[in-house]
Amino acid sequence: MNAPVKIYTLAQCSTCRDATRWLRENKITFAERAIRETPPTLEELRAMFAAHGGNVRKLFNSSGLEYRAQKLAEKLPVLTESAALALLAGNGSLVKRPFLLGAGVALVGFDAKAWAAAFPKK
């Protein structure tokens, strides 16, 4: 049995539902969290940031209403890493979903091929 992973999702998000279905089909134990009500912690965001080569843009839901309302496409390039991560930790609507963390695994968005590579069959 795999060690449980934590996945942040939004119930209305079809991509999130696809991701959790994929996890179940592949018998991967997971704990699901509602991303808007309980956004990832700063520690989790820092881990994801590091796993994505320091590209904070990859952590943002850039197609979301909140992202556009705050004009983050313009602001993000001049924000410090700490300020950007604090924004994400304070507003789960800004975080790209699904957002999955586990031992040696850090994934944002859902791509079945990428997820299969991150969870090789034993």
Jmol script that loads the backbone (N, CA, C; Angstrom):
load data "model"
ATOM      1  N   MET A   1       0.845  -1.187   0.000  1.00  0.00           N
ATOM      2  CA  MET A   1       0.000   0.000   0.000  1.00  0.00           C
ATOM      3  C   MET A   1       0.883   1.240   0.000  1.00  0.00           C
ATOM      4  N   ASN A   2       0.487   2.229  -0.770  1.00  0.00           N
ATOM      5  CA  ASN A   2       1.233   3.487  -0.850  1.00  0.00           C
ATOM      6  C   ASN A   2       0.984   4.341   0.377  1.00  0.00           C
ATOM      7  N   ALA A   3       1.974   5.160   0.738  1.00  0.00           N
ATOM      8  CA  ALA A   3       1.769   6.140   1.807  1.00  0.00           C
ATOM      9  C   ALA A   3       0.751   7.151   1.309  1.00  0.00           C
ATOM     10  N   PRO A   4      -0.125   7.626   2.191  1.00  0.00           N
ATOM     11  CA  PRO A   4      -1.145   8.564   1.725  1.00  0.00           C
ATOM     12  C   PRO A   4      -0.536   9.874   1.226  1.00  0.00           C
ATOM     13  N   VAL A   5      -1.179  10.429   0.219  1.00  0.00           N
ATOM     14  CA  VAL A   5      -0.818  11.739  -0.290  1.00  0.00           C
ATOM     15  C   VAL A   5      -1.950  12.684   0.060  1.00  0.00           C
ATOM     16  N   LYS A   6      -1.675  13.970   0.025  1.00  0.00           N
ATOM     17  CA  LYS A   6      -2.698  14.972   0.297  1.00  0.00           C
ATOM     18  C   LYS A   6      -3.017  15.667  -1.019  1.00  0.00           C
ATOM     19  N   ILE A   7      -4.300  15.766  -1.328  1.00  0.00           N
ATOM     20  CA  ILE A   7      -4.719  16.438  -2.555  1.00  0.00           C
ATOM     21  C   ILE A   7      -5.760  17.499  -2.216  1.00  0.00           C
ATOM     22  N   TYR A   8      -5.498  18.694  -2.703  1.00  0.00           N
ATOM     23  CA  TYR A   8      -6.419  19.818  -2.533  1.00  0.00           C
ATOM     24  C   TYR A   8      -7.255  19.930  -3.801  1.00  0.00           C
ATOM     25  N   THR A   9      -8.585  19.948  -3.630  1.00  0.00           N
ATOM     26  CA  THR A   9      -9.490  19.955  -4.766  1.00  0.00           C
ATOM     27  C   THR A   9     -10.633  20.945  -4.559  1.00  0.00           C
ATOM     28  N   LEU A  10     -11.376  21.136  -5.629  1.00  0.00           N
ATOM     29  CA  LEU A  10     -12.611  21.919  -5.592  1.00  0.00           C
ATOM     30  C   LEU A  10     -13.697  20.981  -6.111  1.00  0.00           C
ATOM     31  N   ALA A  11     -14.780  20.826  -5.363  1.00  0.00           N
ATOM     32  CA  ALA A  11     -15.831  19.861  -5.705  1.00  0.00           C
ATOM     33  C   ALA A  11     -16.387  20.071  -7.115  1.00  0.00           C
ATOM     34  N   GLN A  12     -16.541  21.323  -7.538  1.00  0.00           N
ATOM     35  CA  GLN A  12     -17.126  21.611  -8.846  1.00  0.00           C
ATOM     36  C   GLN A  12     -16.137  21.448 -10.003  1.00  0.00           C
ATOM     37  N   CYS A  13     -14.901  21.169  -9.714  1.00  0.00           N
ATOM     38  CA  CYS A  13     -13.840  21.111 -10.725  1.00  0.00           C
ATOM     39  C   CYS A  13     -13.759  19.707 -11.337  1.00  0.00           C
ATOM     40  N   SER A  14     -14.070  19.610 -12.633  1.00  0.00           N
ATOM     41  CA  SER A  14     -14.041  18.300 -13.297  1.00  0.00           C
ATOM     42  C   SER A  14     -12.616  17.733 -13.346  1.00  0.00           C
ATOM     43  N   THR A  15     -11.624  18.588 -13.471  1.00  0.00           N
ATOM     44  CA  THR A  15     -10.237  18.119 -13.482  1.00  0.00           C
ATOM     45  C   THR A  15      -9.873  17.501 -12.134  1.00  0.00           C
ATOM     46  N   CYS A  16     -10.359  18.103 -11.052  1.00  0.00           N
ATOM     47  CA  CYS A  16     -10.117  17.550  -9.713  1.00  0.00           C
ATOM     48  C   CYS A  16     -10.793  16.194  -9.568  1.00  0.00           C
ATOM     49  N   ARG A  17     -12.014  16.079 -10.075  1.00  0.00           N
ATOM     50  CA  ARG A  17     -12.716  14.795 -10.014  1.00  0.00           C
ATOM     51  C   ARG A  17     -11.973  13.739 -10.832  1.00  0.00           C
ATOM     52  N   ASP A  18     -11.447  14.129 -11.991  1.00  0.00           N
ATOM     53  CA  ASP A  18     -10.647  13.200 -12.804  1.00  0.00           C
ATOM     54  C   ASP A  18      -9.416  12.742 -12.030  1.00  0.00           C
ATOM     55  N   ALA A  19      -8.784  13.669 -11.337  1.00  0.00           N
ATOM     56  CA  ALA A  19      -7.571  13.344 -10.574  1.00  0.00           C
ATOM     57  C   ALA A  19      -7.870  12.375  -9.433  1.00  0.00           C
ATOM     58  N   THR A  20      -8.930  12.633  -8.666  1.00  0.00           N
ATOM     59  CA  THR A  20      -9.246  11.722  -7.555  1.00  0.00           C
ATOM     60  C   THR A  20      -9.703  10.359  -8.083  1.00  0.00           C
ATOM     61  N   ARG A  21     -10.403  10.353  -9.210  1.00  0.00           N
ATOM     62  CA  ARG A  21     -10.798   9.069  -9.831  1.00  0.00           C
ATOM     63  C   ARG A  21      -9.542   8.294 -10.231  1.00  0.00           C
ATOM     64  N   TRP A  22      -8.573   9.001 -10.824  1.00  0.00           N
ATOM     65  CA  TRP A  22      -7.326   8.366 -11.231  1.00  0.00           C
ATOM     66  C   TRP A  22      -6.604   7.769 -10.018  1.00  0.00           C
ATOM     67  N   LEU A  23      -6.562   8.528  -8.925  1.00  0.00           N
ATOM     68  CA  LEU A  23      -5.918   8.020  -7.707  1.00  0.00           C
ATOM     69  C   LEU A  23      -6.609   6.742  -7.220  1.00  0.00           C
ATOM     70  N   ARG A  24      -7.938   6.745  -7.194  1.00  0.00           N
ATOM     71  CA  ARG A  24      -8.680   5.553  -6.755  1.00  0.00           C
ATOM     72  C   ARG A  24      -8.409   4.365  -7.675  1.00  0.00           C
ATOM     73  N   GLU A  25      -8.487   4.603  -8.984  1.00  0.00           N
ATOM     74  CA  GLU A  25      -8.262   3.531  -9.955  1.00  0.00           C
ATOM     75  C   GLU A  25      -6.865   2.943  -9.834  1.00  0.00           C
ATOM     76  N   ASN A  26      -5.916   3.760  -9.416  1.00  0.00           N
ATOM     77  CA  ASN A  26      -4.534   3.301  -9.275  1.00  0.00           C
ATOM     78  C   ASN A  26      -4.191   2.913  -7.843  1.00  0.00           C
ATOM     79  N   LYS A  27      -5.244   2.807  -7.018  1.00  0.00           N
ATOM     80  CA  LYS A  27      -5.116   2.336  -5.628  1.00  0.00           C
ATOM     81  C   LYS A  27      -4.087   3.133  -4.832  1.00  0.00           C
ATOM     82  N   ILE A  28      -4.145   4.454  -5.001  1.00  0.00           N
ATOM     83  CA  ILE A  28      -3.251   5.345  -4.273  1.00  0.00           C
ATOM     84  C   ILE A  28      -4.062   5.983  -3.150  1.00  0.00           C
ATOM     85  N   THR A  29      -3.622   5.759  -1.934  1.00  0.00           N
ATOM     86  CA  THR A  29      -4.310   6.291  -0.763  1.00  0.00           C
ATOM     87  C   THR A  29      -4.108   7.802  -0.701  1.00  0.00           C
ATOM     88  N   PHE A  30      -5.210   8.521  -0.479  1.00  0.00           N
ATOM     89  CA  PHE A  30      -5.091   9.980  -0.428  1.00  0.00           C
ATOM     90  C   PHE A  30      -6.052  10.572   0.591  1.00  0.00           C
ATOM     91  N   ALA A  31      -5.667  11.759   1.058  1.00  0.00           N
ATOM     92  CA  ALA A  31      -6.520  12.569   1.927  1.00  0.00           C
ATOM     93  C   ALA A  31      -6.902  13.794   1.108  1.00  0.00           C
ATOM     94  N   GLU A  32      -8.194  14.032   0.975  1.00  0.00           N
ATOM     95  CA  GLU A  32      -8.670  15.144   0.153  1.00  0.00           C
ATOM     96  C   GLU A  32      -9.032  16.329   1.030  1.00  0.00           C
ATOM     97  N   ARG A  33      -8.646  17.505   0.579  1.00  0.00           N
ATOM     98  CA  ARG A  33      -8.945  18.761   1.282  1.00  0.00           C
ATOM     99  C   ARG A  33      -9.635  19.717   0.314  1.00  0.00           C
ATOM    100  N   ALA A  34     -10.581  20.467   0.828  1.00  0.00           N
ATOM    101  CA  ALA A  34     -11.262  21.496   0.028  1.00  0.00           C
ATOM    102  C   ALA A  34     -10.340  22.706  -0.063  1.00  0.00           C
ATOM    103  N   ILE A  35      -9.900  23.020  -1.269  1.00  0.00           N
ATOM    104  CA  ILE A  35      -8.858  24.030  -1.465  1.00  0.00           C
ATOM    105  C   ILE A  35      -9.293  25.440  -1.060  1.00  0.00           C
ATOM    106  N   ARG A  36     -10.552  25.777  -1.247  1.00  0.00           N
ATOM    107  CA  ARG A  36     -10.999  27.127  -0.868  1.00  0.00           C
ATOM    108  C   ARG A  36     -11.116  27.280   0.640  1.00  0.00           C
ATOM    109  N   GLU A  37     -11.622  26.258   1.287  1.00  0.00           N
ATOM    110  CA  GLU A  37     -11.812  26.322   2.737  1.00  0.00           C
ATOM    111  C   GLU A  37     -10.514  26.110   3.509  1.00  0.00           C
ATOM    112  N   THR A  38      -9.646  25.258   2.994  1.00  0.00           N
ATOM    113  CA  THR A  38      -8.366  24.970   3.654  1.00  0.00           C
ATOM    114  C   THR A  38      -7.247  24.984   2.617  1.00  0.00           C
ATOM    115  N   PRO A  39      -6.788  26.180   2.237  1.00  0.00           N
ATOM    116  CA  PRO A  39      -5.711  26.251   1.246  1.00  0.00           C
ATOM    117  C   PRO A  39      -4.440  25.573   1.760  1.00  0.00           C
ATOM    118  N   PRO A  40      -3.554  25.204   0.841  1.00  0.00           N
ATOM    119  CA  PRO A  40      -2.272  24.638   1.276  1.00  0.00           C
ATOM    120  C   PRO A  40      -1.549  25.608   2.222  1.00  0.00           C
ATOM    121  N   THR A  41      -0.798  25.034   3.133  1.00  0.00           N
ATOM    122  CA  THR A  41      -0.034  25.835   4.089  1.00  0.00           C
ATOM    123  C   THR A  41       1.185  26.436   3.398  1.00  0.00           C
ATOM    124  N   LEU A  42       1.786  27.417   4.052  1.00  0.00           N
ATOM    125  CA  LEU A  42       3.022  28.001   3.508  1.00  0.00           C
ATOM    126  C   LEU A  42       4.094  26.931   3.320  1.00  0.00           C
ATOM    127  N   GLU A  43       4.185  26.023   4.267  1.00  0.00           N
ATOM    128  CA  GLU A  43       5.179  24.947   4.161  1.00  0.00           C
ATOM    129  C   GLU A  43       4.910  24.082   2.925  1.00  0.00           C
ATOM    130  N   GLU A  44       3.646  23.737   2.697  1.00  0.00           N
ATOM    131  CA  GLU A  44       3.298  22.935   1.520  1.00  0.00           C
ATOM    132  C   GLU A  44       3.550  23.722   0.231  1.00  0.00           C
ATOM    133  N   LEU A  45       3.216  24.993   0.243  1.00  0.00           N
ATOM    134  CA  LEU A  45       3.456  25.830  -0.930  1.00  0.00           C
ATOM    135  C   LEU A  45       4.946  25.966  -1.219  1.00  0.00           C
ATOM    136  N   ARG A  46       5.755  26.083  -0.176  1.00  0.00           N
ATOM    137  CA  ARG A  46       7.216  26.158  -0.372  1.00  0.00           C
ATOM    138  C   ARG A  46       7.745  24.857  -0.974  1.00  0.00           C
ATOM    139  N   ALA A  47       7.211  23.714  -0.518  1.00  0.00           N
ATOM    140  CA  ALA A  47       7.630  22.415  -1.063  1.00  0.00           C
ATOM    141  C   ALA A  47       7.256  22.313  -2.542  1.00  0.00           C
ATOM    142  N   MET A  48       6.049  22.755  -2.901  1.00  0.00           N
ATOM    143  CA  MET A  48       5.613  22.709  -4.295  1.00  0.00           C
ATOM    144  C   MET A  48       6.443  23.678  -5.135  1.00  0.00           C
ATOM    145  N   PHE A  49       6.707  24.858  -4.596  1.00  0.00           N
ATOM    146  CA  PHE A  49       7.533  25.864  -5.258  1.00  0.00           C
ATOM    147  C   PHE A  49       8.906  25.275  -5.588  1.00  0.00           C
ATOM    148  N   ALA A  50       9.522  24.628  -4.617  1.00  0.00           N
ATOM    149  CA  ALA A  50      10.841  24.023  -4.817  1.00  0.00           C
ATOM    150  C   ALA A  50      10.772  22.905  -5.858  1.00  0.00           C
ATOM    151  N   ALA A  51       9.703  22.095  -5.797  1.00  0.00           N
ATOM    152  CA  ALA A  51       9.560  20.975  -6.733  1.00  0.00           C
ATOM    153  C   ALA A  51       9.367  21.446  -8.170  1.00  0.00           C
ATOM    154  N   HIS A  52       8.912  22.663  -8.342  1.00  0.00           N
ATOM    155  CA  HIS A  52       8.688  23.214  -9.677  1.00  0.00           C
ATOM    156  C   HIS A  52       9.757  24.237 -10.049  1.00  0.00           C
ATOM    157  N   GLY A  53      10.947  24.034  -9.512  1.00  0.00           N
ATOM    158  CA  GLY A  53      12.106  24.823  -9.906  1.00  0.00           C
ATOM    159  C   GLY A  53      12.017  26.308  -9.590  1.00  0.00           C
ATOM    160  N   GLY A  54      11.237  26.649  -8.570  1.00  0.00           N
ATOM    161  CA  GLY A  54      11.140  28.051  -8.186  1.00  0.00           C
ATOM    162  C   GLY A  54      10.247  28.882  -9.094  1.00  0.00           C
ATOM    163  N   ASN A  55       9.409  28.224  -9.877  1.00  0.00           N
ATOM    164  CA  ASN A  55       8.501  28.944 -10.770  1.00  0.00           C
ATOM    165  C   ASN A  55       7.152  29.129 -10.067  1.00  0.00           C
ATOM    166  N   VAL A  56       6.985  30.257  -9.405  1.00  0.00           N
ATOM    167  CA  VAL A  56       5.779  30.502  -8.614  1.00  0.00           C
ATOM    168  C   VAL A  56       4.538  30.594  -9.494  1.00  0.00           C
ATOM    169  N   ARG A  57       4.690  31.015 -10.723  1.00  0.00           N
ATOM    170  CA  ARG A  57       3.560  31.128 -11.650  1.00  0.00           C
ATOM    171  C   ARG A  57       2.830  29.801 -11.810  1.00  0.00           C
ATOM    172  N   LYS A  58       3.566  28.680 -11.768  1.00  0.00           N
ATOM    173  CA  LYS A  58       2.957  27.358 -11.920  1.00  0.00           C
ATOM    174  C   LYS A  58       1.986  27.022 -10.787  1.00  0.00           C
ATOM    175  N   LEU A  59       2.092  27.729  -9.673  1.00  0.00           N
ATOM    176  CA  LEU A  59       1.238  27.440  -8.522  1.00  0.00           C
ATOM    177  C   LEU A  59      -0.074  28.219  -8.556  1.00  0.00           C
ATOM    178  N   PHE A  60      -0.170  29.189  -9.440  1.00  0.00           N
ATOM    179  CA  PHE A  60      -1.359  30.035  -9.507  1.00  0.00           C
ATOM    180  C   PHE A  60      -2.378  29.514 -10.515  1.00  0.00           C
ATOM    181  N   ASN A  61      -3.647  29.625 -10.144  1.00  0.00           N
ATOM    182  CA  ASN A  61      -4.764  29.318 -11.037  1.00  0.00           C
ATOM    183  C   ASN A  61      -4.964  30.548 -11.923  1.00  0.00           C
ATOM    184  N   SER A  62      -4.153  30.642 -12.961  1.00  0.00           N
ATOM    185  CA  SER A  62      -4.123  31.859 -13.784  1.00  0.00           C
ATOM    186  C   SER A  62      -5.375  32.038 -14.636  1.00  0.00           C
ATOM    187  N   SER A  63      -6.214  31.037 -14.736  1.00  0.00           N
ATOM    188  CA  SER A  63      -7.453  31.193 -15.497  1.00  0.00           C
ATOM    189  C   SER A  63      -8.646  31.518 -14.587  1.00  0.00           C
ATOM    190  N   GLY A  64      -8.397  31.634 -13.299  1.00  0.00           N
ATOM    191  CA  GLY A  64      -9.472  31.880 -12.352  1.00  0.00           C
ATOM    192  C   GLY A  64      -9.922  33.331 -12.287  1.00  0.00           C
ATOM    193  N   LEU A  65     -11.162  33.511 -11.871  1.00  0.00           N
ATOM    194  CA  LEU A  65     -11.733  34.853 -11.732  1.00  0.00           C
ATOM    195  C   LEU A  65     -10.969  35.697 -10.726  1.00  0.00           C
ATOM    196  N   GLU A  66     -10.591  35.087  -9.621  1.00  0.00           N
ATOM    197  CA  GLU A  66      -9.884  35.808  -8.554  1.00  0.00           C
ATOM    198  C   GLU A  66      -8.521  36.311  -9.048  1.00  0.00           C
ATOM    199  N   TYR A  67      -7.826  35.481  -9.799  1.00  0.00           N
ATOM    200  CA  TYR A  67      -6.522  35.850 -10.371  1.00  0.00           C
ATOM    201  C   TYR A  67      -6.677  37.083 -11.262  1.00  0.00           C
ATOM    202  N   ARG A  68      -7.705  37.051 -12.106  1.00  0.00           N
ATOM    203  CA  ARG A  68      -7.933  38.181 -13.017  1.00  0.00           C
ATOM    204  C   ARG A  68      -8.414  39.417 -12.265  1.00  0.00           C
ATOM    205  N   ALA A  69      -9.298  39.219 -11.283  1.00  0.00           N
ATOM    206  CA  ALA A  69      -9.826  40.356 -10.514  1.00  0.00           C
ATOM    207  C   ALA A  69      -8.709  41.106  -9.792  1.00  0.00           C
ATOM    208  N   GLN A  70      -7.712  40.359  -9.307  1.00  0.00           N
ATOM    209  CA  GLN A  70      -6.594  40.983  -8.600  1.00  0.00           C
ATOM    210  C   GLN A  70      -5.480  41.445  -9.544  1.00  0.00           C
ATOM    211  N   LYS A  71      -5.687  41.246 -10.848  1.00  0.00           N
ATOM    212  CA  LYS A  71      -4.699  41.644 -11.862  1.00  0.00           C
ATOM    213  C   LYS A  71      -3.310  41.062 -11.570  1.00  0.00           C
ATOM    214  N   LEU A  72      -3.311  39.784 -11.201  1.00  0.00           N
ATOM    215  CA  LEU A  72      -2.054  39.147 -10.805  1.00  0.00           C
ATOM    216  C   LEU A  72      -1.112  38.894 -11.972  1.00  0.00           C
ATOM    217  N   ALA A  73      -1.626  38.841 -13.182  1.00  0.00           N
ATOM    218  CA  ALA A  73      -0.730  38.687 -14.334  1.00  0.00           C
ATOM    219  C   ALA A  73       0.250  39.858 -14.384  1.00  0.00           C
ATOM    220  N   GLU A  74      -0.219  41.035 -13.987  1.00  0.00           N
ATOM    221  CA  GLU A  74       0.638  42.226 -13.969  1.00  0.00           C
ATOM    222  C   GLU A  74       1.495  42.286 -12.707  1.00  0.00           C
ATOM    223  N   LYS A  75       0.930  41.865 -11.586  1.00  0.00           N
ATOM    224  CA  LYS A  75       1.605  42.006 -10.292  1.00  0.00           C
ATOM    225  C   LYS A  75       2.608  40.897  -9.997  1.00  0.00           C
ATOM    226  N   LEU A  76       2.321  39.695 -10.479  1.00  0.00           N
ATOM    227  CA  LEU A  76       3.146  38.540 -10.132  1.00  0.00           C
ATOM    228  C   LEU A  76       4.629  38.711 -10.460  1.00  0.00           C
ATOM    229  N   PRO A  77       4.971  39.272 -11.610  1.00  0.00           N
ATOM    230  CA  PRO A  77       6.402  39.404 -11.929  1.00  0.00           C
ATOM    231  C   PRO A  77       7.203  40.251 -10.933  1.00  0.00           C
ATOM    232  N   VAL A  78       6.539  41.137 -10.194  1.00  0.00           N
ATOM    233  CA  VAL A  78       7.272  41.990  -9.260  1.00  0.00           C
ATOM    234  C   VAL A  78       7.080  41.595  -7.795  1.00  0.00           C
ATOM    235  N   LEU A  79       6.246  40.584  -7.558  1.00  0.00           N
ATOM    236  CA  LEU A  79       6.056  40.120  -6.177  1.00  0.00           C
ATOM    237  C   LEU A  79       7.253  39.299  -5.716  1.00  0.00           C
ATOM    238  N   THR A  80       7.582  39.416  -4.447  1.00  0.00           N
ATOM    239  CA  THR A  80       8.618  38.545  -3.894  1.00  0.00           C
ATOM    240  C   THR A  80       8.041  37.144  -3.757  1.00  0.00           C
ATOM    241  N   GLU A  81       8.917  36.172  -3.638  1.00  0.00           N
ATOM    242  CA  GLU A  81       8.489  34.791  -3.414  1.00  0.00           C
ATOM    243  C   GLU A  81       7.596  34.717  -2.176  1.00  0.00           C
ATOM    244  N   SER A  82       8.017  35.341  -1.095  1.00  0.00           N
ATOM    245  CA  SER A  82       7.248  35.305   0.158  1.00  0.00           C
ATOM    246  C   SER A  82       5.864  35.915  -0.013  1.00  0.00           C
ATOM    247  N   ALA A  83       5.771  37.039  -0.712  1.00  0.00           N
ATOM    248  CA  ALA A  83       4.482  37.699  -0.920  1.00  0.00           C
ATOM    249  C   ALA A  83       3.565  36.838  -1.789  1.00  0.00           C
ATOM    250  N   ALA A  84       4.112  36.233  -2.820  1.00  0.00           N
ATOM    251  CA  ALA A  84       3.313  35.383  -3.702  1.00  0.00           C
ATOM    252  C   ALA A  84       2.796  34.155  -2.958  1.00  0.00           C
ATOM    253  N   LEU A  85       3.661  33.519  -2.180  1.00  0.00           N
ATOM    254  CA  LEU A  85       3.242  32.337  -1.427  1.00  0.00           C
ATOM    255  C   LEU A  85       2.229  32.698  -0.342  1.00  0.00           C
ATOM    256  N   ALA A  86       2.381  33.873   0.262  1.00  0.00           N
ATOM    257  CA  ALA A  86       1.417  34.326   1.272  1.00  0.00           C
ATOM    258  C   ALA A  86       0.048  34.554   0.633  1.00  0.00           C
ATOM    259  N   LEU A  87       0.023  35.096  -0.576  1.00  0.00           N
ATOM    260  CA  LEU A  87      -1.242  35.277  -1.300  1.00  0.00           C
ATOM    261  C   LEU A  87      -1.931  33.926  -1.498  1.00  0.00           C
ATOM    262  N   LEU A  88      -1.168  32.945  -1.942  1.00  0.00           N
ATOM    263  CA  LEU A  88      -1.717  31.607  -2.179  1.00  0.00           C
ATOM    264  C   LEU A  88      -2.223  30.965  -0.887  1.00  0.00           C
ATOM    265  N   ALA A  89      -1.443  31.092   0.178  1.00  0.00           N
ATOM    266  CA  ALA A  89      -1.828  30.483   1.461  1.00  0.00           C
ATOM    267  C   ALA A  89      -3.089  31.126   2.027  1.00  0.00           C
ATOM    268  N   GLY A  90      -3.327  32.379   1.668  1.00  0.00           N
ATOM    269  CA  GLY A  90      -4.477  33.095   2.195  1.00  0.00           C
ATOM    270  C   GLY A  90      -5.726  33.011   1.346  1.00  0.00           C
ATOM    271  N   ASN A  91      -5.606  32.452   0.123  1.00  0.00           N
ATOM    272  CA  ASN A  91      -6.754  32.406  -0.768  1.00  0.00           C
ATOM    273  C   ASN A  91      -6.662  31.178  -1.665  1.00  0.00           C
ATOM    274  N   GLY A  92      -7.345  30.121  -1.273  1.00  0.00           N
ATOM    275  CA  GLY A  92      -7.309  28.867  -2.027  1.00  0.00           C
ATOM    276  C   GLY A  92      -7.815  28.987  -3.452  1.00  0.00           C
ATOM    277  N   SER A  93      -8.612  30.019  -3.744  1.00  0.00           N
ATOM    278  CA  SER A  93      -9.105  30.223  -5.112  1.00  0.00           C
ATOM    279  C   SER A  93      -7.970  30.579  -6.072  1.00  0.00           C
ATOM    280  N   LEU A  94      -6.868  31.071  -5.537  1.00  0.00           N
ATOM    281  CA  LEU A  94      -5.733  31.450  -6.377  1.00  0.00           C
ATOM    282  C   LEU A  94      -4.826  30.269  -6.707  1.00  0.00           C
ATOM    283  N   VAL A  95      -4.967  29.162  -5.974  1.00  0.00           N
ATOM    284  CA  VAL A  95      -4.060  28.020  -6.121  1.00  0.00           C
ATOM    285  C   VAL A  95      -4.509  27.128  -7.280  1.00  0.00           C
ATOM    286  N   LYS A  96      -3.565  26.772  -8.141  1.00  0.00           N
ATOM    287  CA  LYS A  96      -3.852  25.848  -9.242  1.00  0.00           C
ATOM    288  C   LYS A  96      -4.247  24.505  -8.642  1.00  0.00           C
ATOM    289  N   ARG A  97      -5.263  23.909  -9.224  1.00  0.00           N
ATOM    290  CA  ARG A  97      -5.766  22.645  -8.702  1.00  0.00           C
ATOM    291  C   ARG A  97      -5.874  21.613  -9.818  1.00  0.00           C
ATOM    292  N   PRO A  98      -5.876  20.361  -9.443  1.00  0.00           N
ATOM    293  CA  PRO A  98      -5.594  19.838  -8.118  1.00  0.00           C
ATOM    294  C   PRO A  98      -4.141  20.092  -7.719  1.00  0.00           C
ATOM    295  N   PHE A  99      -3.934  20.101  -6.426  1.00  0.00           N
ATOM    296  CA  PHE A  99      -2.636  20.390  -5.814  1.00  0.00           C
ATOM    297  C   PHE A  99      -2.326  19.178  -4.948  1.00  0.00           C
ATOM    298  N   LEU A 100      -1.346  18.373  -5.344  1.00  0.00           N
ATOM    299  CA  LEU A 100      -1.078  17.104  -4.669  1.00  0.00           C
ATOM    300  C   LEU A 100       0.346  17.051  -4.141  1.00  0.00           C
ATOM    301  N   LEU A 101       0.466  16.689  -2.877  1.00  0.00           N
ATOM    302  CA  LEU A 101       1.779  16.520  -2.238  1.00  0.00           C
ATOM    303  C   LEU A 101       1.838  15.186  -1.510  1.00  0.00           C
ATOM    304  N   GLY A 102       2.973  14.547  -1.610  1.00  0.00           N
ATOM    305  CA  GLY A 102       3.215  13.306  -0.882  1.00  0.00           C
ATOM    306  C   GLY A 102       4.711  13.070  -0.821  1.00  0.00           C
ATOM    307  N   ALA A 103       5.096  11.937  -0.275  1.00  0.00           N
ATOM    308  CA  ALA A 103       6.518  11.609  -0.169  1.00  0.00           C
ATOM    309  C   ALA A 103       7.129  11.527  -1.565  1.00  0.00           C
ATOM    310  N   GLY A 104       7.950  12.517  -1.899  1.00  0.00           N
ATOM    311  CA  GLY A 104       8.624  12.532  -3.188  1.00  0.00           C
ATOM    312  C   GLY A 104       7.743  12.904  -4.375  1.00  0.00           C
ATOM    313  N   VAL A 105       6.528  13.392  -4.110  1.00  0.00           N
ATOM    314  CA  VAL A 105       5.598  13.736  -5.183  1.00  0.00           C
ATOM    315  C   VAL A 105       5.047  15.139  -4.945  1.00  0.00           C
ATOM    316  N   ALA A 106       5.077  15.979  -5.977  1.00  0.00           N
ATOM    317  CA  ALA A 106       4.530  17.337  -5.900  1.00  0.00           C
ATOM    318  C   ALA A 106       3.970  17.678  -7.278  1.00  0.00           C
ATOM    319  N   LEU A 107       2.638  17.659  -7.391  1.00  0.00           N
ATOM    320  CA  LEU A 107       1.989  17.868  -8.685  1.00  0.00           C
ATOM    321  C   LEU A 107       0.915  18.947  -8.598  1.00  0.00           C
ATOM    322  N   VAL A 108       0.858  19.805  -9.594  1.00  0.00           N
ATOM    323  CA  VAL A 108      -0.239  20.760  -9.730  1.00  0.00           C
ATOM    324  C   VAL A 108      -0.870  20.531 -11.094  1.00  0.00           C
ATOM    325  N   GLY A 109      -2.198  20.664 -11.147  1.00  0.00           N
ATOM    326  CA  GLY A 109      -2.910  20.343 -12.369  1.00  0.00           C
ATOM    327  C   GLY A 109      -2.964  18.832 -12.523  1.00  0.00           C
ATOM    328  N   PHE A 110      -3.730  18.362 -13.496  1.00  0.00           N
ATOM    329  CA  PHE A 110      -3.830  16.917 -13.703  1.00  0.00           C
ATOM    330  C   PHE A 110      -3.492  16.565 -15.129  1.00  0.00           C
ATOM    331  N   ASP A 111      -2.499  15.715 -15.260  1.00  0.00           N
ATOM    332  CA  ASP A 111      -2.101  15.137 -16.538  1.00  0.00           C
ATOM    333  C   ASP A 111      -1.825  13.670 -16.234  1.00  0.00           C
ATOM    334  N   ALA A 112      -2.662  12.778 -16.750  1.00  0.00           N
ATOM    335  CA  ALA A 112      -2.572  11.353 -16.416  1.00  0.00           C
ATOM    336  C   ALA A 112      -1.177  10.783 -16.666  1.00  0.00           C
ATOM    337  N   LYS A 113      -0.526  11.185 -17.752  1.00  0.00           N
ATOM    338  CA  LYS A 113       0.816  10.663 -18.047  1.00  0.00           C
ATOM    339  C   LYS A 113       1.826  11.127 -17.003  1.00  0.00           C
ATOM    340  N   ALA A 114       1.762  12.399 -16.635  1.00  0.00           N
ATOM    341  CA  ALA A 114       2.684  12.936 -15.632  1.00  0.00           C
ATOM    342  C   ALA A 114       2.437  12.278 -14.281  1.00  0.00           C
ATOM    343  N   TRP A 115       1.162  12.063 -13.954  1.00  0.00           N
ATOM    344  CA  TRP A 115       0.843  11.437 -12.677  1.00  0.00           C
ATOM    345  C   TRP A 115       1.302   9.981 -12.670  1.00  0.00           C
ATOM    346  N   ALA A 116       1.137   9.272 -13.779  1.00  0.00           N
ATOM    347  CA  ALA A 116       1.594   7.880 -13.863  1.00  0.00           C
ATOM    348  C   ALA A 116       3.112   7.818 -13.688  1.00  0.00           C
ATOM    349  N   ALA A 117       3.831   8.785 -14.233  1.00  0.00           N
ATOM    350  CA  ALA A 117       5.288   8.821 -14.084  1.00  0.00           C
ATOM    351  C   ALA A 117       5.677   9.102 -12.625  1.00  0.00           C
ATOM    352  N   ALA A 118       4.865   9.903 -11.940  1.00  0.00           N
ATOM    353  CA  ALA A 118       5.156  10.240 -10.534  1.00  0.00           C
ATOM    354  C   ALA A 118       4.821   9.088  -9.591  1.00  0.00           C
ATOM    355  N   PHE A 119       3.936   8.198 -10.024  1.00  0.00           N
ATOM    356  CA  PHE A 119       3.512   7.059  -9.206  1.00  0.00           C
ATOM    357  C   PHE A 119       3.745   5.761  -9.982  1.00  0.00           C
ATOM    358  N   PRO A 120       5.023   5.414 -10.190  1.00  0.00           N
ATOM    359  CA  PRO A 120       5.284   4.203 -10.964  1.00  0.00           C
ATOM    360  C   PRO A 120       4.724   2.949 -10.268  1.00  0.00           C
ATOM    361  N   LYS A 121       4.218   2.038 -11.070  1.00  0.00           N
ATOM    362  CA  LYS A 121       3.680   0.780 -10.530  1.00  0.00           C
ATOM    363  C   LYS A 121       4.834  -0.043  -9.992  1.00  0.00           C
ATOM    364  N   LYS A 122       4.555  -0.706  -8.890  1.00  0.00           N
ATOM    365  CA  LYS A 122       5.596  -1.525  -8.261  1.00  0.00           C
ATOM    366  C   LYS A 122       5.497  -2.955  -8.701  1.00  0.00           C
TER     367      LYS A 122
END
end "model"
wireframe off; spacefill off
backbone 0.3
color backbone group
